[in-house]
């Protein structure tokens, strides 16, 4: 099992750390059209591309965008990689991948800076991937990551207390990411 100390600790070199974390990944793709790169990264790119297409579709109409043809293979590869990295059972790994990708898609839809600033989007994506894969749990976006976990914990419960708690956690999540983005722009 890969532990936090097995990869570089310098946050300014996230790309290198993700490359190192992928050093022992399988050479063969699950499907021929699945990219040969870190599975979480490939899935994240597909999720963000789909989020952009969804936003465009909602704004302009037309046919609803379809998921990429390789979606199933991307998903399976990311879940397998999650299992390899964390030692999680398949069900838990699938939930972790789902939460990670949901956070990225939600960031795309809810944070203007994420859509418009390529550098901040890349850095935020790295933070989400590090946290979701458990390669790093102490990040500059720590408060946002923890708020996302609280937000997700309430699920879709319709009880008034769960709805209030989810709204509060969502506000904390957005505030955490806004603070993170502001800090990145000043450093």
C-alpha positions in Angstrom: 0.0 0.0 0.0 1.3 3.5 -0.9 1.4 5.8 2.1 1.6 9.5 2.3 5.3 9.5 2.8 5.9 7.5 -0.4 5.4 10.5 -2.6 6.9 14.0 -2.8 5.6 16.3 -0.1 6.2 19.6 -1.9 2.7 20.9 -2.9 4.2 23.1 -5.7 5.1 19.9 -7.6 1.7 18.2 -7.6 2.1 16.9 -11.1 5.4 15.1 -10.3 3.8 13.6 -7.1 0.9 12.2 -9.1 3.3 10.9 -11.7 5.3 9.2 -8.9 2.2 7.8 -7.4 1.3 6.2 -10.8 4.7 4.6 -11.2 3.5 1.1 -10.4 0.2 1.3 -12.3 -0.6 -1.3 -14.9 0.7 -0.8 -18.3 -2.4 -2.0 -20.1 -5.6 0.1 -20.3 -8.9 -1.6 -19.5 -10.2 -0.4 -22.9 -8.2 0.6 -26.0 -9.4 4.2 -25.9 -8.7 4.8 -22.2 -5.7 7.1 -21.9 -2.5 5.7 -20.5 -2.1 8.1 -17.6 -2.9 8.2 -13.9 -6.5 6.8 -13.9 -7.8 9.4 -11.4 -6.4 12.2 -13.6 -7.9 10.8 -16.8 -11.3 10.4 -15.1 -11.0 13.9 -13.7 -10.3 15.4 -17.1 -13.4 13.5 -18.5 -15.5 14.7 -15.6 -14.4 18.4 -16.1 -14.9 18.2 -19.9 -18.4 16.8 -19.3 -19.2 19.5 -16.7 -18.2 22.1 -19.3 -20.4 20.5 -21.9 -23.3 20.3 -19.4 -23.0 24.0 -18.6 -22.9 24.9 -22.3 -25.9 22.6 -22.9 -27.9 24.2 -20.0 -27.1 27.7 -21.4 -27.7 27.0 -25.1 -29.9 24.0 -25.3 -29.7 21.3 -27.9 -28.9 17.7 -27.4 -27.8 16.6 -24.0 -24.1 15.8 -24.0 -23.2 12.2 -23.7 -20.5 10.7 -21.5 -17.3 9.7 -23.3 -17.2 6.3 -24.9 -14.4 5.3 -22.5 -16.4 6.3 -19.4 -16.8 2.8 -18.1 -13.1 2.0 -18.5 -12.0 5.3 -17.0 -14.3 4.6 -14.0 -13.1 1.0 -13.6 -9.4 2.0 -13.8 -9.9 4.8 -11.2 -11.7 2.5 -8.8 -9.0 -0.2 -9.2 -6.3 2.5 -8.7 -8.1 3.7 -5.6 -8.1 0.2 -4.2 -4.4 -0.2 -5.0 -3.5 3.1 -3.3 -5.7 2.9 -0.2 -6.4 -0.8 0.3 -10.1 0.0 0.3 -12.7 -2.6 -0.7 -14.2 -2.0 -4.1 -17.5 -0.5 -2.8 -15.6 2.0 -0.6 -13.1 2.8 -3.4 -16.0 3.4 -5.8 -17.6 5.8 -3.2 -14.3 7.6 -2.8 -13.9 8.0 -6.5 -17.5 9.2 -6.8 -17.0 11.8 -4.1 -13.8 13.0 -5.6 -15.3 13.4 -9.1 -18.5 14.9 -7.7 -16.4 17.5 -5.9 -14.6 18.5 -9.1 -17.9 18.7 -11.1 -19.5 20.8 -8.4 -16.5 23.1 -8.2 -16.8 23.6 -11.9 -20.5 24.6 -11.6 -20.3 26.6 -8.4 -16.9 28.4 -8.5 -16.4 31.0 -11.2 -12.6 31.0 -10.6 -12.5 27.3 -11.2 -14.0 27.7 -14.7 -12.0 30.8 -15.7 -8.5 30.4 -14.2 -6.7 27.4 -15.8 -3.9 27.5 -13.2 -6.2 27.6 -10.2 -8.3 24.8 -11.7 -5.3 22.7 -12.2 -4.0 23.3 -8.6 -7.5 22.8 -7.1 -7.9 19.6 -9.1 -4.6 18.3 -7.8 -5.7 19.1 -4.2 -8.9 17.2 -4.7 -7.1 14.2 -6.2 -4.5 14.1 -3.5 -7.2 14.2 -0.8 -9.5 11.8 -2.5 -6.8 9.2 -3.1 -5.5 9.7 0.4 -2.1 10.4 -0.9 -2.2 13.7 1.0 -4.6 14.5 3.8 -3.1 17.8 5.0 -3.5 20.3 2.2 -3.9 24.0 1.8 -7.6 23.2 0.9 -8.0 21.2 4.1 -11.1 23.1 5.4 -12.8 22.8 2.0 -12.0 19.1 1.8 -13.4 18.5 5.3 -16.5 20.5 4.6 -17.1 18.4 1.4 -17.0 15.3 3.5 -19.5 16.8 5.9 -21.7 17.9 3.0 -21.6 14.4 1.5 -22.3 12.7 4.8 -25.8 14.1 4.8 -26.7 12.6 1.5 -30.2 13.3 0.2 -32.0 13.1 3.5 -35.1 15.3 3.5 -35.2 15.9 7.2 -35.0 19.6 8.1 -32.0 19.2 10.3 -30.1 17.2 7.6 -31.0 19.8 5.0 -29.8 22.7 7.2 -26.6 20.8 8.0 -26.0 20.1 4.3 -26.6 23.7 3.4 -24.2 24.8 6.2 -21.5 22.3 5.0 -22.0 23.5 1.4 -21.5 27.1 2.5 -18.4 26.1 4.5 -17.1 24.2 1.4 -17.6 27.1 -0.9 -16.0 29.5 1.6 -13.1 27.2 2.1 -12.4 27.0 -1.6 -12.9 30.8 -2.1 -10.3 31.3 0.7 -8.0 28.8 -0.9 -8.3 30.5 -4.3 -7.7 34.0 -2.8 -4.6 32.7 -1.0 -3.2 31.1 -4.2 -3.6 34.3 -6.1 -1.6 36.3 -3.4 1.2 33.7 -3.1 
